[in-house]
Amino acid sequence: MSNNINKYSYWLFESIITKNLCEEIIKFGISKNPEKAWVGNKHKNKLSKKELKEQKKIRKSNVSFFSEPWIYEELNQVIHSANRNAGWNYDWDYNEACQFTEYKKGQFYNWHCDNYPEPYKDHPNPKLEGKMRKLSLTLQLSDPKDYSGGELQFDMTVNKDRPHRETLKNSPQGTIVVFPSFIEHTIKPVKKGVRYSLVNWSCGYPWKEKK
């Protein structure tokens, strides 16, 4: 789990969220009517035909978003624990909206990282203005018996000429993985069934160099 930047590229909590709560989150996420997911901040109506075609090569999934306080009560203590235990000690103070994701047969998310090159500017949420994603979280909502494929895979290296990739086999329901948002990762195509997950991003002001 090590790379050139951090001793730990991710921190895993197996089955830390109860089955009942996972099922409640799935029901709640579905009730929000998941729609086709898009990459980046650009609205789908402003994408050209070429851009729409490229989007389909990067990502195929359905998502909905919510920011109910009860979900952050469950997630934040896990995020703080991972941040401390992994020795990252990143300075963050705000969570983005939670993304409920539905991967059906054949759907996937190609290689990407969650953070953007620059801090948020003119963001509709003033609490995110000037901040950037520092930690990413994925909560495994589905029972692995209900689907196959859809594995989470990390690229551990910065040197793309000598990549080292690690695949997490489908974890037990309620498992949480926390990792720095600059780590590249992918969700492999689902082969059977439906994979549900919850994703969240912890944000803070840009890193500062020590003087």
N, C-alpha and C positions, 0 to 999 in steps of 0.2 A: 504493500500500500504506500510505498514511498516514491518520491520523485525528487527533482532537483530543487524544488522551491519549498516544499513542506515535507516534514517527516511522514505525515499522513495525508493522503489525497482524499480520503473520505472517512467518515466515522459511522458505524452501523449499530443500531439498536434493534435487536430481533424481537418481534412480537410485543412491542412496548405499548401499542394501542390495542384495546380489546376488540374482539370480533364484533360485539354488539355495536360499538361506536363506529367501526368501519362500515358496517351495514347501514347505519343511520346516515353517515356521510355520503354513501353511494346514493341512497334514496334522495337526500337533500340535493346533491349535485345533479341528479337526473331531473328533479323537479324544476331546476333552473333552465331546462331546455338547452342542452349543449349544442353548440353550433360549430361549423368547420373552423379549424384553427388556422391562424396566419402567422407568419414569421415577421418579427419586427414591429415597429409602431405605426406603420403606414396602413391606413384603412383599406379594406379589400376593394371598395368602390373606386379607389384612386389608383389601383394597380392596372398596368397595361396587360394585354393578352400574353405578351412574352413573360411578364413578371408573374402572372397567374400560372403559366406553364412551369416556370422555374420553382414556384412555391410547392407545386405538387411533387416535385422531385425531392424536396427537402423534408416535407412534413405532411402526413395524412393522419388526422385524428379529430376528435370533437371535444370542445371544451366549454365550460361555464365558469363563472367567477363569483366569489362571495367573500364578505369581510366580517362575518358574524364574530363577536368577541369570544364566544365559547370555544371556537376552534383554535384561536391564538392561545388561550389558556392551556390547551393541551400541547401545542407545538413549541411555544417559547421556552419552556423549561428544558425541553430536549435540545433545542438549538443552543441555548446557553451552556448546557452540559457538554455538547460536542465541541463547541468553540473552546472551552476550557480544557477538556480532556485531550484533544488533539494538539493543543499547544498553539493554535492559530492566534487566539486572543484578538480577533478582529474587532474593531470599534464599529458597532452598528446600533441603531436605535429605532428602526421602524420596519414593519413588514408590509410588503405589497399585498394586494388582494390574493386570496388563495385560488389556484387554478385546478379545477376538477377536470381530469382528462379521461376520455373514453377511447380506447384503442380496440377497434373491431378487427376481424380477420383481414389480413393484408395491410393493415395500417401500421405506421412506423413514424419515427422522428430521426432523420439522418444526423450525422456528426455536427455538433454545434457546442457553443458555450453560452451561458446565460447572461453574462455581463455585457455591457455596451462599452465602446471605446471611450466615451465621454460621459460625465455625470449628466443626469436629467436636467433639461433646460426647458422652461415654459411648460412644465408638467401640470396637468389639470389638478393634481393633488399637491397643494403647497408643501405638505410634509415630506414630499419626495424631491422637491426642488434642490438642485445642487448635489444630490446624493447618487450613489451607484450601488448596484448589487454586489454584495460581498460573500454571502453564504446562500447556498441553494439547499432545499429539502425536498425529498420525495418520500411520500407515505404510500406503502403498498396496501391498497384497499381490498383487492381481490384475493380470494383463496386460490393458491396456485393450481388447485385441482380443477378450477373452472376454465382454464385456458392453457395454451402452450405457445412458445415463442415469446416475443415481447420482452426479452431480457435487457436489463440495463448494463451498458458496457462503458468503461472509462478508458480514455487514452491518458496514460500516466506521464508521458514525456513531453518535453518542449521541443526536442529535436525530432522533426517529422521524418528524417531519413532513417532513424532507428527507433520506430515506435514500439512501445510496450503497452499492450492493451489487456485489460482485466474485465472479464464478464462475471457479473453477479447472477448466479442461477436464481430462478424465481423464488423470492424469499417468502417466508410464512406471512400470512395475513397480519397486518398491524406493524410490520417492520418499517423503520424509518432510516433513511440514509441522508446524512448531511455532508456537504462538500463545498469547497471554495468555488465561487461562481465562474472563475476563469478556467476550470477544468473541463476539457472537451469530453462529451459523452454522447451516447446514442441510445435509442430504444429500437431494438431489432423488430422486424415485422412479426406481428401476431399470426400464428399458424391456425389456431382454433380457439373458439370462444371469444370472450371479451375481457380485456385487462383494464381495471379502473385504478387510478392513482390520484393523489393530491400533491400538488407542487406549490412551494412557497419560496419567496426570496427575501432575505434580510438585508436591509440597505443602511448605508452610512455615508458620511462625507469621505472624499477621496483619501487614499493613503498618503501619509506625510513622511518625508525623509527626516531621519534624525539629524540634528545639527550638532 
